[in-house]
Amino acid sequence: NDSNCSLEGEVLIEFYPIPEPYFDEASLTKGACDDASLVANVTNLDDLVGNVTYTWYDDGAIVQEGTSNTYDLNGDDQLDGIFTVRVTDDANNCYGEADIEVILEGVVTAYLLY
């Protein structure tokens, strides 16, 4: 058989780092009417290819998306629960996530007795 069944060429395989977000603490306890900020850090920020986007979730619902690594909690909102930040490398859509629990302290619940 005189057929040529071989092919030569170059293949470029690129590996992109996955963002590695973290919080300094596993949880944040705040007063019910106090303001607080959640700050996400990224271990390998300098290794990422593109700009990053931070998507903030409160118990699974998106509450903020943009370029800020900080999510501000307004004391009037009295938000608590598990907050997740998803950090996405915009160049390749690789992402990593980290969670922090927000605990409200001093919440007053009123009951109306009949």
Secondary structure as UniProt FT lines:
FT   STRAND          21..22
FT   STRAND          27..31
FT   TURN            32..33
FT   STRAND          36..39
FT   STRAND          41..42
FT   TURN            43..44
FT   HELIX           45..47
FT   STRAND          52..58
FT   TURN            59..60
FT   STRAND          61..66
FT   STRAND          70..73
FT   TURN            75..77
FT   STRAND          81..89
FT   TURN            90..93
FT   STRAND          94..105
//
